[in-house]
Amino acid sequence: MKYVPPLCEGENASYRNFNPAKGEDGSIVPAEAIEHPQREIVNAIKAMGQEPDEKKLDQLAQIFLELKKKLGTKIVPVTQKEYDDLPESKLSDGICYLIYSGGGGG
Protein backbone atom coordinates (compact mmCIF):
# COMPACT_ATOMS: atom_id res chain seq x y z
CA MET A 1 0.00 0.00 0.00
CA LYS A 2 1.26 3.46 -0.81
CA TYR A 3 0.75 6.59 1.28
CA VAL A 4 -1.86 8.90 -0.29
CA PRO A 5 -1.12 12.54 0.56
CA PRO A 6 -3.66 15.38 0.66
CA LEU A 7 -4.67 16.76 -2.75
CA CYS A 8 -2.42 19.52 -4.11
CA GLU A 9 0.33 18.70 -1.58
CA GLY A 10 3.73 17.03 -1.82
CA GLU A 11 4.00 13.25 -1.96
CA ASN A 12 4.92 12.94 1.73
CA ALA A 13 2.78 15.83 3.06
CA SER A 14 0.92 15.40 6.35
CA TYR A 15 -2.79 16.04 6.73
CA ARG A 16 -3.90 19.25 8.49
CA ASN A 17 -7.10 19.89 10.42
CA PHE A 18 -9.33 22.85 9.60
CA ASN A 19 -8.57 25.66 12.05
CA PRO A 20 -10.92 28.63 11.57
CA ALA A 21 -9.42 30.50 14.55
CA LYS A 22 -6.12 30.73 12.68
CA GLY A 23 -7.68 30.97 9.23
CA GLU A 24 -6.13 27.65 8.18
CA ASP A 25 -7.86 25.40 5.70
CA GLY A 26 -7.87 21.70 6.36
CA SER A 27 -6.41 19.18 3.95
CA ILE A 28 -8.48 17.93 1.04
CA VAL A 29 -8.71 14.18 1.45
CA PRO A 30 -8.57 12.23 -1.83
CA ALA A 31 -10.88 9.23 -2.11
CA GLU A 32 -7.90 6.87 -2.40
CA ALA A 33 -6.76 7.84 1.11
CA ILE A 34 -9.96 6.29 2.46
CA GLU A 35 -10.56 3.54 -0.07
CA HIS A 36 -7.09 1.96 -0.24
CA PRO A 37 -6.66 1.22 3.49
CA GLN A 38 -10.19 -0.20 3.61
CA ARG A 39 -9.45 -2.52 0.69
CA GLU A 40 -6.12 -3.57 2.27
CA ILE A 41 -7.87 -4.46 5.53
CA VAL A 42 -10.72 -6.31 3.79
CA ASN A 43 -8.19 -8.28 1.71
CA ALA A 44 -6.24 -9.23 4.84
CA ILE A 45 -9.44 -10.41 6.54
CA LYS A 46 -10.42 -12.49 3.49
CA ALA A 47 -6.88 -13.89 3.15
CA MET A 48 -7.22 -15.30 6.68
CA GLY A 49 -10.45 -17.06 5.66
CA GLN A 50 -12.85 -14.68 7.39
CA GLU A 51 -15.72 -12.68 5.98
CA PRO A 52 -15.58 -8.94 6.66
CA ASP A 53 -18.31 -8.03 9.16
CA GLU A 54 -19.30 -4.41 9.82
CA LYS A 55 -20.30 -5.33 13.38
CA LYS A 56 -16.90 -6.81 14.25
CA LEU A 57 -14.47 -3.94 14.59
CA ASP A 58 -11.61 -6.11 15.83
CA GLN A 59 -11.16 -8.40 12.83
CA LEU A 60 -7.74 -7.03 11.90
CA ALA A 61 -6.56 -7.33 15.51
CA GLN A 62 -7.85 -10.91 15.57
CA ILE A 63 -5.77 -11.69 12.47
CA PHE A 64 -2.60 -10.52 14.22
CA LEU A 65 -3.48 -12.46 17.37
CA GLU A 66 -4.11 -15.60 15.30
CA LEU A 67 -0.77 -15.17 13.50
CA LYS A 68 1.01 -14.60 16.80
CA LYS A 69 -0.57 -17.76 18.21
CA LYS A 70 0.51 -19.76 15.14
CA LEU A 71 4.03 -18.33 15.12
CA GLY A 72 4.51 -18.14 18.89
CA THR A 73 6.75 -15.27 19.87
CA LYS A 74 8.34 -15.16 16.44
CA ILE A 75 6.75 -11.86 15.37
CA VAL A 76 9.14 -8.93 15.66
CA PRO A 77 8.06 -5.36 14.79
CA VAL A 78 10.76 -3.44 12.88
CA THR A 79 11.01 -0.30 10.79
CA GLN A 80 11.83 -0.64 7.09
CA LYS A 81 15.38 0.56 7.78
CA GLU A 82 15.85 -1.99 10.58
CA TYR A 83 14.60 -4.73 8.25
CA ASP A 84 16.87 -3.58 5.41
CA ASP A 85 19.85 -3.62 7.79
CA LEU A 86 19.25 -7.20 9.00
CA PRO A 87 21.97 -9.68 8.07
CA GLU A 88 20.93 -12.40 5.60
CA SER A 89 21.22 -15.05 8.34
CA LYS A 90 18.48 -13.34 10.37
CA LEU A 91 16.04 -13.43 7.44
CA SER A 92 16.01 -17.23 7.37
CA ASP A 93 15.70 -17.90 11.11
CA GLY A 94 11.92 -18.47 11.14
CA ILE A 95 11.04 -15.07 12.57
CA CYS A 96 8.25 -13.02 10.99
CA TYR A 97 9.35 -9.40 10.78
CA LEU A 98 6.36 -7.05 10.86
CA ILE A 99 7.42 -3.81 9.15
CA TYR A 100 5.81 -0.62 10.43
CA SER A 101 6.32 3.00 9.48
CA GLY A 102 8.02 3.95 12.75
CA GLY A 103 5.72 6.95 13.24
CA GLY A 104 5.38 10.13 11.26
CA GLY A 105 4.25 10.47 7.67
CA GLY A 106 5.04 8.03 4.89
C-alpha positions in Angstrom: 0.0 0.0 0.0 1.3 3.5 -0.8 0.7 6.6 1.3 -1.9 8.9 -0.3 -1.1 12.5 0.6 -3.7 15.4 0.7 -4.7 16.8 -2.7 -2.4 19.5 -4.1 0.3 18.7 -1.6 3.7 17.0 -1.8 4.0 13.3 -2.0 4.9 12.9 1.7 2.8 15.8 3.1 0.9 15.4 6.3 -2.8 16.0 6.7 -3.9 19.2 8.5 -7.1 19.9 10.4 -9.3 22.8 9.6 -8.6 25.7 12.1 -10.9 28.6 11.6 -9.4 30.5 14.6 -6.1 30.7 12.7 -7.7 31.0 9.2 -6.1 27.7 8.2 -7.9 25.4 5.7 -7.9 21.7 6.4 -6.4 19.2 4.0 -8.5 17.9 1.0 -8.7 14.2 1.4 -8.6 12.2 -1.8 -10.9 9.2 -2.1 -7.9 6.9 -2.4 -6.8 7.8 1.1 -10.0 6.3 2.5 -10.6 3.5 -0.1 -7.1 2.0 -0.2 -6.7 1.2 3.5 -10.2 -0.2 3.6 -9.4 -2.5 0.7 -6.1 -3.6 2.3 -7.9 -4.5 5.5 -10.7 -6.3 3.8 -8.2 -8.3 1.7 -6.2 -9.2 4.8 -9.4 -10.4 6.5 -10.4 -12.5 3.5 -6.9 -13.9 3.1 -7.2 -15.3 6.7 -10.5 -17.1 5.7 -12.8 -14.7 7.4 -15.7 -12.7 6.0 -15.6 -8.9 6.7 -18.3 -8.0 9.2 -19.3 -4.4 9.8 -20.3 -5.3 13.4 -16.9 -6.8 14.3 -14.5 -3.9 14.6 -11.6 -6.1 15.8 -11.2 -8.4 12.8 -7.7 -7.0 11.9 -6.6 -7.3 15.5 -7.8 -10.9 15.6 -5.8 -11.7 12.5 -2.6 -10.5 14.2 -3.5 -12.5 17.4 -4.1 -15.6 15.3 -0.8 -15.2 13.5 1.0 -14.6 16.8 -0.6 -17.8 18.2 0.5 -19.8 15.1 4.0 -18.3 15.1 4.5 -18.1 18.9 6.8 -15.3 19.9 8.3 -15.2 16.4 6.8 -11.9 15.4 9.1 -8.9 15.7 8.1 -5.4 14.8 10.8 -3.4 12.9 11.0 -0.3 10.8 11.8 -0.6 7.1 15.4 0.6 7.8 15.9 -2.0 10.6 14.6 -4.7 8.2 16.9 -3.6 5.4 19.9 -3.6 7.8 19.3 -7.2 9.0 22.0 -9.7 8.1 20.9 -12.4 5.6 21.2 -15.0 8.3 18.5 -13.3 10.4 16.0 -13.4 7.4 16.0 -17.2 7.4 15.7 -17.9 11.1 11.9 -18.5 11.1 11.0 -15.1 12.6 8.3 -13.0 11.0 9.4 -9.4 10.8 6.4 -7.0 10.9 7.4 -3.8 9.1 5.8 -0.6 10.4 6.3 3.0 9.5 8.0 4.0 12.7 5.7 6.9 13.2 5.4 10.1 11.3 4.3 10.5 7.7 5.0 8.0 4.9 
